[in-house]
Amino acid sequence: MRAVLFRVCSVILQRKDEGNAVYVFMGWKRAEGKYFFVYRVAGAAKLLCIYYALVKECLREANDLRKRLGLLEYLAGLLYSS
């Protein structure tokens, strides 16, 4: 997994997208004088934090949707049972 993260960070560095939070973070670490490996590992960690936050948000939304659908099924059952 680390190799994949390093490749993703390498692609982020090659694209030089100023709007990318990971690229900006790695540039900030590079400006601090950190070694290449160090700021690439820091970028990979930042990328994982962002990815985890997005996955957590998607799971929360899916859970909320599941609860709403359950409530709708319950109300539909009450409506059609009488």
C-alpha positions in Angstrom: 0.0 0.0 0.0 2.9 2.3 0.7 4.2 1.9 -2.8 0.8 2.9 -4.2 0.6 6.0 -2.0 4.1 7.0 -3.0 3.2 6.7 -6.7 0.0 8.8 -6.1 2.1 11.4 -4.4 4.6 11.4 -7.3 1.8 11.9 -9.7 0.5 14.8 -7.6 3.9 16.4 -7.6 4.2 15.9 -11.4 0.8 17.5 -12.1 1.7 20.6 -10.0 -2.0 21.4 -9.3 -2.0 24.4 -7.0 -5.6 23.6 -6.0 -4.7 20.2 -4.7 -4.5 20.2 -0.9 -1.9 17.4 -0.8 0.3 19.2 -3.4 0.2 22.4 -1.3 1.0 20.5 1.9 4.0 18.8 0.3 5.2 22.1 -1.1 4.9 23.6 2.4 7.0 20.7 3.8 9.5 21.1 1.0 9.8 24.9 1.7 10.6 23.9 5.3 13.7 22.1 4.0 12.4 18.6 4.6 14.0 15.8 2.6 12.2 14.3 -0.4 11.3 11.1 1.3 10.1 12.9 4.4 7.7 15.3 2.6 6.5 12.5 0.4 5.6 10.4 3.4 3.9 13.4 5.0 1.9 13.9 1.7 0.9 10.3 1.8 -0.3 10.6 5.4 -2.3 13.8 4.4 -3.8 12.0 1.4 -4.9 9.1 3.7 -6.5 11.6 6.2 -8.4 13.3 3.4 -9.5 9.9 1.9 -10.6 8.6 5.4 -12.7 11.8 5.9 -14.4 11.4 2.5 -15.1 7.7 3.1 -16.5 8.4 6.6 -18.8 11.1 5.2 -20.1 8.8 2.5 -20.8 6.0 5.1 -22.6 8.5 7.3 -24.8 9.6 4.4 -25.5 6.0 3.4 -26.5 5.3 7.0 -28.8 8.3 7.1 -30.3 7.3 3.8 -30.8 3.7 5.2 -32.6 5.1 8.2 -34.8 7.4 6.1 -35.7 4.5 3.8 -36.5 2.3 6.9 -38.8 5.0 8.2 -40.5 5.3 4.8 -41.0 1.6 4.6 -42.5 1.6 8.1 -44.9 4.5 7.3 -45.9 2.8 4.0 -46.6 -0.4 5.9 -48.8 1.6 8.3 -50.6 3.3 5.5 -51.3 0.1 3.5 -52.1 -2.2 6.4 -55.3 -0.3 7.3 
